[in-house]
Amino acid sequence: VAVRHATILGRSSYLSALDVRTVGVGGGSMARIAGGKVHAAGPRSAHIAGLPYACFADLEDLAGAELVTVTPLDGDPDDYAVLEAAGGRFAITMTCAANALGRVPEGDFAACDPGVARAALQPLADALGTDVAGAATQFLDAGVKQVKDVTEAMMHDYRL
């Protein structure tokens, strides 16, 4: 079991603790965009932001969808991508991206209509100058990179 001094908010303490690191990435993580690319996934989630997942909307609710960036909650960055559409405001999530790529098995709790997922990702794809598959892949890759960075740091720390 890995035990070391706990780091809290980037500051080392003299308390011995299990080495636990948290990465704020999951199915509800919202896309963050800047410079013509998805640069991060979350840590803000659609649920905490009080937004429905775009991929679980009715297709009619996504009519006329436009991509805008917002600050979901006070103190959040202003680079979270959401859809403003006929049915309201919707979050573009990692679940939406996975469904758009057909990576969620039919019948799975996270599964949705793949056509709706692709429609939800289309405004993001347009903003990025790519197709839906490219936008979805870029989003998922951004989330994976965040996990990879923490994993590699732990591997380095423990000489694995």
Rosetta blueprint (number, residue, H / E / L):
1 V L
2 A L
3 V E
4 R E
5 H E
6 A E
7 T E
8 I E
9 L L
10 G L
11 R E
12 S E
13 S E
14 Y E
15 L E
16 S E
17 A E
18 L E
19 D L
20 V L
21 R L
22 T L
23 V L
24 G L
25 V L
26 G L
27 G L
28 G L
29 S E
30 M E
31 A E
32 R E
33 I E
34 A E
35 G L
36 G L
37 K E
38 V E
39 H E
40 A E
41 A E
42 G E
43 P E
44 R E
45 S E
46 A H
47 H H
48 I H
49 A H
50 G L
51 L L
52 P L
53 Y E
54 A H
55 C H
56 F H
57 A L
58 D L
59 L H
60 E H
61 D H
62 L H
63 A L
64 G L
65 A L
66 E E
67 L E
68 V E
69 T E
70 V E
71 T L
72 P L
73 L L
74 D L
75 G L
76 D L
77 P L
78 D L
79 D L
80 Y E
81 A E
82 V E
83 L E
84 E E
85 A E
86 A L
87 G L
88 G E
89 R E
90 F E
91 A E
92 I L
93 T E
94 M H
95 T H
96 C H
97 A H
98 A H
99 N H
100 A H
101 L L
102 G L
103 R L
104 V L
105 P L
106 E L
107 G L
108 D L
109 F L
110 A L
111 A L
112 C L
113 D L
114 P H
115 G H
116 V H
117 A H
118 R H
119 A H
120 A H
121 L H
122 Q H
123 P H
124 L H
125 A H
126 D H
127 A H
128 L H
129 G L
130 T L
131 D L
132 V H
133 A H
134 G H
135 A H
136 A H
137 T H
138 Q H
139 F H
140 L H
141 D H
142 A H
143 G H
144 V H
145 K H
146 Q H
147 V H
148 K H
149 D H
150 V H
151 T H
152 E H
153 A H
154 M H
155 M H
156 H H
157 D H
158 Y L
159 R L
160 L L
